[in-house]
Amino acid sequence: MTVQRAPIEMTFEEWFEKFKPVANPTGDGFVQVDDVCYVFGLHGADLSKVQAADPNCVWTLIESDDVDCDEDDEDYDTVLLISDGYHRVNRMGHFITEVPADPESFYEISYD
């Protein structure tokens, strides 16, 4: 039987400090800190780097529905989240971190 766990939530800044994402020197992605790109793309050499990394050090930037919005609301919007692991659905890019995620945990990082 699988036990459902609540996600470990943290801000982008907390996650960045704790897991230490690796810079992508060839990246031109939209996730930049101090003018350094940290997101890896979905194709080519970037994707090869992600697939070659330790799976516990791979994270995915995901576009998700804002669960705090009412679907009938005109302001219904999406949010960006970073989740541990390699995901294929609604992905915008990937991160590789120096510090691995705990494989027994589930993380949800708000990227806003």
Protein Blocks (a to p, Z undefined) as FASTA:
>chain_A
ZZddddddddfklmmmmnopaddfkbccfbdgehiafbdcfehjllmmmmmpcfklcccd
dddddfkbcfklmkbccdddddedjdfehpabdcddfbdcdfkbccddddZZ
